[in-house]
Amino acid sequence: MKPELKARYTEWPPWAMDVPVGNKTVFVGVLKDVFEALSYSLNYKFQIESQEDHQFGSLQKDGSYSGMLGALVREEIDIAGPFVVSEQRAIVAEFTTFLESSSLGIITGIKSDDRNIFLYAKVFSWQVWLTLLMTIISGAFVADLINHVSGNGCDQTLSLRRYLWVFSSFLISHDAGSQTHRALKHVWYLHSFRILLAFWLLGPVINCIFSFQGSVTSTFAITRLEPVISNLAELSKKVKITPVTTRGSAVQICFRSSPDHADLWKRMENNSIQFSSETVAETMLKVERGSHILIVDYIYALNIANDYVKTTARCTVQVEQVDFCQSYIALALKKGASAKILRRINSKLIYIIQAKLLDRWMNRVHANYTHCTREIPDKSKALSLTDILGGFAIWGTGIAISLLLLVIEIFGRKRQEKSKKEIYVASIPSMTSLNKD
């Protein structure tokens, strides 16, 4: 006759789950596969029941133990789990070989990042904005110099101010290249000004306009999101966020016994929920709104997030892994259990782990658990001067060529004036003789 062991579990996806089938629930999950493998290899019979209060178990104020752990202490059952191993639990139970490592996961809502009325100013770094301002001033100064040298009779006192406005307008594609502008019509025919304008349009204007438009478009087209809470340090600062965990869990034990997180435990102590589909769904709505977070085992958190996304079709939650309270997951036998039974169970569990059966079962149960747990995209960085230096280099070249042409035009104008003067001087004797006649 097969030895019979009383076993108990509580819901902990993907390890153990109660799936409704008709008017009853069916036990499924990785733990079921583990018990079946142990039953087959050890020739044991496991009488498996669900823990009614859905608690793993922890030490109470009166010295008793709750949940499955309490059932082991009272010797109502022979084996239970899986548990997150802790010192408190190891005092009253015998743990088997570790099945898996454990860490905490924070299920948090997500919020839109980098949305403010001055977003456009963040497209360029301050060095780029300063350089752009200097190019406008330099362009207006050179254009004003060309205007003065041309001697076209335009109002010289207002020309610099007008050119500042003109080059600023060019930058936003307004009035670009218009010959009718009163600040341009007197210098439009000069090669030095045409070269200056051509390099201004080819360099800073085209470069900056398209860089600016592309960066703004990509910033608004891709919604950048960040978690409401990403770590425990951030949670400590945001006192308006309510931390929630499951009642009688290892999370409670970790925070209760940690002096570094005493303040978090005070906020968490009265916000523990009893695990059920209804309480988890209710808590997840609060998490989505950003007023609460749920702290549970990391793998459990991934499953909750995955189920919530598939149920609501909204990717509005995020799972963040934290390093605090790292431990192992194992089954537990009652204290003083037969050393032979514990040794035999451990030998078969080692075989299951080494054969990668546990990984295979885990992947089968939660093949799509990574929904909404992707990495948050990096924030867009402002374009630096190096990124668009080519446009300003073209502008510098244009100024140099324009000034060179301006010098050539000055000398050419002087030669024309000198030639006109010589012709005029040469024509004076003939005009004098005509007057005498």
Secondary structure as GFF3:
##gff-version 3
##sequence-region A 1 437
A	DSSP	beta_strand	4	9	.	.	.	ID=ss1
A	DSSP	beta_strand	17	21	.	.	.	ID=ss2
A	DSSP	beta_strand	24	28	.	.	.	ID=ss3
A	DSSP	alpha_helix	30	42	.	.	.	ID=ss4
A	DSSP	beta_strand	45	50	.	.	.	ID=ss5
A	DSSP	alpha_helix	67	73	.	.	.	ID=ss6
A	DSSP	beta_strand	79	84	.	.	.	ID=ss7
A	DSSP	alpha_helix	87	90	.	.	.	ID=ss8
A	DSSP	beta_strand	93	95	.	.	.	ID=ss9
A	DSSP	beta_strand	100	112	.	.	.	ID=ss10
A	DSSP	three_ten_helix	119	122	.	.	.	ID=ss11
A	DSSP	alpha_helix	126	150	.	.	.	ID=ss12
A	DSSP	alpha_helix	156	171	.	.	.	ID=ss13
A	DSSP	alpha_helix	191	200	.	.	.	ID=ss14
A	DSSP	pi_helix	201	205	.	.	.	ID=ss15
A	DSSP	alpha_helix	206	221	.	.	.	ID=ss16
A	DSSP	beta_strand	225	227	.	.	.	ID=ss17
A	DSSP	alpha_helix	232	237	.	.	.	ID=ss18
A	DSSP	beta_strand	242	246	.	.	.	ID=ss19
A	DSSP	alpha_helix	250	256	.	.	.	ID=ss20
A	DSSP	three_ten_helix	259	261	.	.	.	ID=ss21
A	DSSP	alpha_helix	262	269	.	.	.	ID=ss22
A	DSSP	beta_strand	272	273	.	.	.	ID=ss23
A	DSSP	alpha_helix	277	289	.	.	.	ID=ss24
A	DSSP	beta_strand	292	297	.	.	.	ID=ss25
A	DSSP	alpha_helix	298	312	.	.	.	ID=ss26
A	DSSP	beta_strand	317	334	.	.	.	ID=ss27
A	DSSP	alpha_helix	339	354	.	.	.	ID=ss28
A	DSSP	alpha_helix	357	365	.	.	.	ID=ss29
A	DSSP	alpha_helix	389	436	.	.	.	ID=ss30
###
